[in-house]
Amino acid sequence: MDNHTPEQRHRNMKAVKSKGSKIETALQKELWRRGLRYRKNAKQIYGKPDIVFIGKKIAVFCDSEFFHGYDWGHKQNEIKSNRDFWIPKIERNMQRDIEVNEKLKADGWTVLRFWGSDIKRDLSHCADVIESVVKGNEKV
């Protein structure tokens, strides 16, 4: 059972950001520090990637574990409240992630996805991966 009142739960969920999250901002700052220039939350690109290198056709997504279904086989059993809402919602998010990846790849994009925990644990490694892809796609 949920320990929060509906009003408290509403306030908590309203505070969850769709863009400008801590994991997104940390990765963006690290890329900027390295001299990599990008666009944020590009609406014109299918799936609205968190970080986009338009000229290189590289889309980067920073996925939170809860909303994107990390270790879903185990985690779905941990959802105790409002299961009828959350399980279909998260499963639809997971399906949408697959659809976005397929569409972008079909259009010639390179898609990179990072879990929030990976960004928190090893920000430098995540930025290294992005930097190597960006530099590998540079035309000499």
C-alpha positions as YAML, in Angstrom:
chain: A
units: angstrom
residues:
- id: 1
  name: MET
  ca: [0.00, 0.00, 0.00]
- id: 2
  name: ASP
  ca: [1.13, 3.54, -0.75]
- id: 3
  name: ASN
  ca: [2.27, 5.48, 2.33]
- id: 4
  name: HIS
  ca: [1.42, 8.84, 0.73]
- id: 5
  name: THR
  ca: [-1.87, 10.63, 0.44]
- id: 6
  name: PRO
  ca: [-3.13, 11.20, -3.11]
- id: 7
  name: GLU
  ca: [-2.13, 14.87, -2.78]
- id: 8
  name: GLN
  ca: [1.42, 13.97, -1.70]
- id: 9
  name: ARG
  ca: [1.76, 11.42, -4.49]
- id: 10
  name: HIS
  ca: [0.47, 13.97, -7.02]
- id: 11
  name: ARG
  ca: [3.02, 16.54, -5.83]
- id: 12
  name: ASN
  ca: [5.85, 13.98, -6.02]
- id: 13
  name: MET
  ca: [4.94, 12.83, -9.51]
- id: 14
  name: LYS
  ca: [4.47, 16.40, -10.72]
- id: 15
  name: ALA
  ca: [8.07, 17.11, -9.66]
- id: 16
  name: VAL
  ca: [9.43, 14.39, -11.99]
- id: 17
  name: LYS
  ca: [10.95, 16.18, -14.96]
- id: 18
  name: SER
  ca: [10.72, 15.06, -18.56]
- id: 19
  name: LYS
  ca: [13.78, 17.12, -19.45]
- id: 20
  name: GLY
  ca: [16.59, 18.75, -17.55]
- id: 21
  name: SER
  ca: [16.94, 15.87, -15.08]
- id: 22
  name: LYS
  ca: [20.09, 15.53, -12.96]
- id: 23
  name: ILE
  ca: [21.45, 12.67, -15.07]
- id: 24
  name: GLU
  ca: [20.81, 14.57, -18.31]
- id: 25
  name: THR
  ca: [22.35, 17.77, -17.00]
- id: 26
  name: ALA
  ca: [25.44, 16.00, -15.65]
- id: 27
  name: LEU
  ca: [26.11, 14.32, -18.99]
- id: 28
  name: GLN
  ca: [25.45, 17.51, -20.94]
- id: 29
  name: LYS
  ca: [27.86, 19.50, -18.76]
- id: 30
  name: GLU
  ca: [30.58, 16.88, -19.19]
- id: 31
  name: LEU
  ca: [30.15, 16.85, -22.97]
- id: 32
  name: TRP
  ca: [30.21, 20.66, -23.07]
- id: 33
  name: ARG
  ca: [33.37, 20.69, -20.93]
- id: 34
  name: ARG
  ca: [34.98, 18.42, -23.54]
- id: 35
  name: GLY
  ca: [34.13, 20.87, -26.30]
- id: 36
  name: LEU
  ca: [31.33, 18.79, -27.80]
- id: 37
  name: ARG
  ca: [28.43, 20.94, -28.99]
- id: 38
  name: TYR
  ca: [24.94, 19.51, -29.20]
- id: 39
  name: ARG
  ca: [21.26, 20.35, -29.06]
- id: 40
  name: LYS
  ca: [19.05, 19.48, -26.12]
- id: 41
  name: ASN
  ca: [15.65, 17.82, -26.41]
- id: 42
  name: ALA
  ca: [15.39, 18.41, -30.17]
- id: 43
  name: LYS
  ca: [11.66, 18.36, -30.90]
- id: 44
  name: GLN
  ca: [12.21, 18.03, -34.64]
- id: 45
  name: ILE
  ca: [14.01, 14.68, -34.21]
- id: 46
  name: TYR
  ca: [11.79, 11.62, -33.77]
- id: 47
  name: GLY
  ca: [11.66, 10.58, -30.10]
- id: 48
  name: LYS
  ca: [12.95, 13.97, -28.88]
- id: 49
  name: PRO
  ca: [16.43, 12.75, -27.84]
- id: 50
  name: ASP
  ca: [17.95, 14.30, -24.71]
- id: 51
  name: ILE
  ca: [21.19, 15.14, -26.56]
- id: 52
  name: VAL
  ca: [21.50, 15.43, -30.33]
- id: 53
  name: PHE
  ca: [24.43, 15.93, -32.67]
- id: 54
  name: ILE
  ca: [22.33, 16.86, -35.71]
- id: 55
  name: GLY
  ca: [25.10, 17.09, -38.31]
- id: 56
  name: LYS
  ca: [26.48, 13.72, -37.25]
- id: 57
  name: LYS
  ca: [23.03, 12.13, -36.85]
- id: 58
  name: ILE
  ca: [23.72, 10.95, -33.31]
- id: 59
  name: ALA
  ca: [20.88, 10.77, -30.78]
- id: 60
  name: VAL
  ca: [21.56, 10.22, -27.07]
- id: 61
  name: PHE
  ca: [18.93, 9.22, -24.53]
- id: 62
  name: CYS
  ca: [19.34, 9.31, -20.74]
- id: 63
  name: ASP
  ca: [16.84, 6.78, -19.40]
- id: 64
  name: SER
  ca: [15.72, 6.60, -15.78]
- id: 65
  name: GLU
  ca: [15.46, 3.06, -14.49]
- id: 66
  name: PHE
  ca: [11.89, 3.27, -13.21]
- id: 67
  name: PHE
  ca: [10.20, 4.89, -16.19]
- id: 68
  name: HIS
  ca: [12.08, 2.90, -18.84]
- id: 69
  name: GLY
  ca: [11.89, -0.53, -17.21]
- id: 70
  name: TYR
  ca: [15.43, -1.40, -16.19]
- id: 71
  name: ASP
  ca: [15.59, -5.09, -15.09]
- id: 72
  name: TRP
  ca: [11.85, -5.21, -15.73]
- id: 73
  name: GLY
  ca: [11.46, -8.92, -15.10]
- id: 74
  name: HIS
  ca: [12.30, -8.36, -11.44]
- id: 75
  name: LYS
  ca: [11.32, -4.74, -10.91]
- id: 76
  name: GLN
  ca: [7.69, -5.06, -12.01]
- id: 77
  name: ASN
  ca: [7.09, -7.31, -9.01]
- id: 78
  name: GLU
  ca: [8.33, -4.54, -6.69]
- id: 79
  name: ILE
  ca: [5.58, -2.13, -7.78]
- id: 80
  name: LYS
  ca: [3.07, -2.30, -4.93]
- id: 81
  name: SER
  ca: [0.69, 0.58, -5.54]
- id: 82
  name: ASN
  ca: [-1.35, 1.43, -8.59]
- id: 83
  name: ARG
  ca: [-0.03, -1.58, -10.53]
- id: 84
  name: ASP
  ca: [-2.86, -1.37, -13.07]
- id: 85
  name: PHE
  ca: [-1.52, 2.02, -14.11]
- id: 86
  name: TRP
  ca: [2.26, 1.65, -13.78]
- id: 87
  name: ILE
  ca: [2.88, -1.73, -15.37]
- id: 88
  name: PRO
  ca: [1.17, -0.93, -18.71]
- id: 89
  name: LYS
  ca: [2.66, 2.58, -18.70]
- id: 90
  name: ILE
  ca: [6.22, 1.39, -18.23]
- id: 91
  name: GLU
  ca: [5.78, -1.47, -20.70]
- id: 92
  name: ARG
  ca: [4.51, 1.05, -23.25]
- id: 93
  name: ASN
  ca: [7.53, 3.26, -22.55]
- id: 94
  name: MET
  ca: [9.80, 0.26, -23.18]
- id: 95
  name: GLN
  ca: [8.00, -0.49, -26.46]
- id: 96
  name: ARG
  ca: [8.23, 3.16, -27.50]
- id: 97
  name: ASP
  ca: [11.99, 3.14, -26.81]
- id: 98
  name: ILE
  ca: [12.33, 0.19, -29.21]
- id: 99
  name: GLU
  ca: [10.19, 1.95, -31.84]
- id: 100
  name: VAL
  ca: [12.24, 5.15, -31.52]
- id: 101
  name: ASN
  ca: [15.51, 3.23, -31.84]
- id: 102
  name: GLU
  ca: [14.30, 1.37, -34.95]
- id: 103
  name: LYS
  ca: [12.93, 4.51, -36.65]
- id: 104
  name: LEU
  ca: [16.05, 6.57, -35.99]
- id: 105
  name: LYS
  ca: [18.36, 3.76, -37.13]
- id: 106
  name: ALA
  ca: [16.28, 3.28, -40.28]
- id: 107
  name: ASP
  ca: [16.73, 7.01, -40.95]
- id: 108
  name: GLY
  ca: [20.53, 6.69, -40.63]
- id: 109
  name: TRP
  ca: [20.94, 7.82, -37.03]
- id: 110
  name: THR
  ca: [23.26, 6.36, -34.43]
- id: 111
  name: VAL
  ca: [21.32, 5.87, -31.19]
- id: 112
  name: LEU
  ca: [23.01, 5.77, -27.79]
- id: 113
  name: ARG
  ca: [21.07, 5.01, -24.62]
- id: 114
  name: PHE
  ca: [22.41, 5.27, -21.09]
- id: 115
  name: TRP
  ca: [20.76, 4.23, -17.84]
- id: 116
  name: GLY
  ca: [20.71, 6.89, -15.15]
- id: 117
  name: SER
  ca: [22.63, 4.64, -12.77]
- id: 118
  name: ASP
  ca: [25.43, 4.23, -15.34]
- id: 119
  name: ILE
  ca: [25.66, 7.99, -15.76]
- id: 120
  name: LYS
  ca: [25.79, 8.49, -11.98]
- id: 121
  name: ARG
  ca: [28.29, 5.68, -11.46]
- id: 122
  name: ASP
  ca: [30.69, 6.50, -14.31]
- id: 123
  name: LEU
  ca: [29.90, 9.80, -15.99]
- id: 124
  name: SER
  ca: [33.32, 9.92, -17.60]
- id: 125
  name: HIS
  ca: [32.88, 6.55, -19.31]
- id: 126
  name: CYS
  ca: [29.47, 7.53, -20.72]
- id: 127
  name: ALA
  ca: [30.96, 10.76, -22.07]
- id: 128
  name: ASP
  ca: [33.92, 8.79, -23.49]
- id: 129
  name: VAL
  ca: [31.51, 6.55, -25.43]
- id: 130
  name: ILE
  ca: [29.65, 9.54, -26.86]
- id: 131
  name: GLU
  ca: [32.87, 11.39, -27.68]
- id: 132
  name: SER
  ca: [34.34, 8.39, -29.51]
- id: 133
  name: VAL
  ca: [31.18, 7.98, -31.58]
- id: 134
  name: VAL
  ca: [31.05, 11.69, -32.39]
- id: 135
  name: LYS
  ca: [34.72, 11.78, -33.38]
- id: 136
  name: GLY
  ca: [34.42, 8.51, -35.27]
- id: 137
  name: ASN
  ca: [31.67, 10.02, -37.38]
- id: 138
  name: GLU
  ca: [33.65, 13.13, -38.23]
- id: 139
  name: LYS
  ca: [34.46, 13.56, -41.89]
- id: 140
  name: VAL
  ca: [38.17, 14.17, -42.36]
...
